């Protein structure tokens, strides 16, 4: 997942997410292979990102681009539906709020997504009020660009996951512990397909266990023997923090 940022003191490039559940599973199983999840931070490169993280003082950098795009389209379109949606988005942006926070019905959201407004991407906004609380006793300096807000990359990753309504599920054992990213509300067959398309195609059942229960067992088999696991069908919604195994036949 790519996170574009502006006005934040963050390192560019890939970042291994410090996922406490993943780390606990690794500590438990001491696997031969570990596959954590990596985010990628891109400074000011909004078009390439899945999510935008920005300081309150820099949010206009994003919104102005959307505003210009909307105004250009409004000057050319005569379609009543398009005009209605775009004017709704423009009014929201003029209040310095990203379009991702605007309530849209399915048809409106489909149009906005296709139109490609940057702030329709999940956008996390940070204010100075809750960060950079340290004060300085030095004399005031000449006004300049606002200092970037200092943040922990893992904090931004966690906030971005929540804003985008994404979550992790896990596969875990002596061979490998792997963190898999899916949308919140993903069903069992969707999670199976995330691991491998064959698992979704030949899906029979998913056997699931909460990570906290698995940590009390010696292995997945031990959790099964102790009645901690559960077999679910393809449409079952997988909760956060679930460890699963897929039963399939091709």
ABEGO torsion letter per residue (X at the ends): XBBBBBGBBBBBEBBBBBBAAAAAAAAAAGBABBBBBBBBBBBGBAAABABBBBBAAAAAAAAAAAAAAAAAAAAABABAAAAAAAAAAAAAAAAGBBAAABBBBAAAAAAAAAAGBAAABBBBBBBAAABGABBBABBBBBBBBBBBBBBBAAAAAAAAAAAAGBBBBBBBEAABBBBBBBBBGBBAAAAAAAABAAAAAABABBBBBBAAAAAABABAAAAAAAGABBBBBAABBBBBGBBBBBBBBX
